[in-house]
């Protein structure tokens, strides 16, 4: 470089002139100003001085490595949001520019320094592997032949060290390349993150601006609406466009301050920064309580999953289920564990145990009246016997003199009180008699002295023995001339009911319900048996009992006959009866009198329940009404699940049976009765009419108590069912629908007529049975061929008659080879309709020309026979 001035040199170096003058003074080159010339020698002196000042001498003046720091700047442009200034060229919103700065640092090492370090390392290795001179001399003296081996070993070690150094060099280069790639990747990620942040910020500002614009528009709209409603004022002035001037409130309260834009953006950013859902970092494992039966929808809700996912898991396990289908506990447990949750078996009786009455010590119990059930065959005088005891006429109110439902009566006798349960004697009321035997202490088996043991008598014996209840036999109608009490004893002895005088354990009493003979002895026998049983019950405490009967009274609502078994039932108590509950509003005895309380072995009609309970349900007094409601709802839900499970199984059974056996005859029946027991008895009787061989099925759509309502008729229309009203009638609106829709509705008061009519209805629905009858057989003697008619069989009619219109079968060696019809039947040249036995004829078989001599042509006809149950 030529000589330059101090100012020019300062510009080249990149420092100020004053700073350069100070350095020249320090280097011994004084009297230098900005315009003075500086030579190359002076530059060298200045450089030497600066090196010495930084701790470097002349020999080591050259640096061994250089570190370079590089700074890169770039710009990112983001589209502008609403509210920004528009450019004149594009007419759009102005873009925002964001500056991004990246800093890099690289260190470069002189190759000569690296080579020197490698040479020093190799020399060090050689020094380490260089053998001691004394050892070498000794080795040469002792074994001159090993010199070549030692030299080869040294050369091998030096080559291994060089290879190791080369490998380290390659590894260092690979690491440097990886670092460079990592820097590029980090730079890309930083750019993407910055861009995303800028876009999110712009979006938040844009949304905040849009929200503010909407708010201002709404305020403007409200203000304009208020101005229009206010009307024109007299002092308003017209503008040049004809519109009135806007009057703005000048008071301080009338102004609405607008928030600053920065504050609005901050609020918008805070709203956008808050997410509505945060994904959990680990899967949530739940404890799922599983009852005995649970629907797919409820199980999915407990696990917080979609029902579709649960159905997929069920399909994988081989179970096809819908969303409302109940599944059992084992299947539900398998599903819960499959989906990663914990299954907990729910104790179904936990809520039921809350109402269990504590057992009372025997010392606190008091004697109670026995509960006696009167059983026997129909028309053997059960109700008449009870009438004489009660001195009332119950049979006058029964249709046809037959007891249609259970009656409970409390009778006071000179020797003590007795509670009687009168049950029907017809076979249709087997279930009702079973409930009566279950709730009773003693059974009086009424047997007619003139009829003896009948089918319902045997059923009554089975029920009493199954319940483990002692039995007293009342041989009734001994006043008749053909009465034979000894025959009754003999027939009952053959059925394990032996009298005491014959060495048995059953008391036999001869009575007459008409004359009253033997009634006192019968009551004494009942009280004696009760004394032997030592019947005792707690009088105090919450009452427990059993539902004997229930009905729906139009004026009083649900009415249930409760037989108290323990404790005292009082008016105002909270009563839980099966799936129903309610507060006891009133209690009525068998004579229709209002009573305030009922003790053990005392029947009473109870008013105030939510609906009619089922006969045979347990009744318990609960202290808390909320607890009673909870238990009732639990029982209703459990009953609904069990009913749905039965319906689903029944549908599958029907489907598979219809697929296997073809279509069957189904008769849908809707039953409404006056009391619950009659409704259940009718349903049981009609279900017994089902016949699998004939393909007959009776479906009970629903059975209940009370009058026939409009909803009942609509259900019958939807299910194509017939309506049976037993001692009930239809409402006016229901009768109108019956007339419009043509529903088959029938009223009954005796159960015999119901069963007979249903049998007739089913028989009418059955398809007739087709039977075949052979009417004639013709023997083929010869076969004639005709070009027009084909093969004509010359036959002799052996038996019966051959008719041209009847179907035929061709038999060869008593085996049917063809079945069809005749094409022609001739006597000589005349066409005839029939040929009788012993006459020759010519027979042409339609579509069959393989008739041979010796064959038989069998003529038959099909007869349809009506089927019946």
Helices and strands as residue ranges (DSSP letters): E 4-5, H 6-13, H 17-26, E 37-38, H 40-53, E 65-78, E 96-109, H 111-129, H 133-142, G 144-146, H 147-230, G 252-254, H 261-273, E 287-290, E 293-295, H 296-303, H 307-316, E 326-328, H 329-338, E 342-345, G 352-355, G 362-364, E 366-367, E 370-376, H 382-390, G 395-397, G 399-401, E 407-413, E 416-422, G 427-429, H 430-438, E 442-448, H 455-467, E 470-476, H 485-493, G 500-502, E 507-510, H 519-533, E 536-537, E 544-553, E 557-566, E 569-570, E 574-577, E 580-588, E 594-595, E 597-598, E 602-609, E 618-622, H 625-661, E 665-673, H 676-687, E 696-705, H 710-719, E 721-726, H 732-741, E 745-748, H 751-765, E 769-786, E 790-803, E 807-812, E 815-827, E 830-831, E 834-836, E 840-845, E 856-865
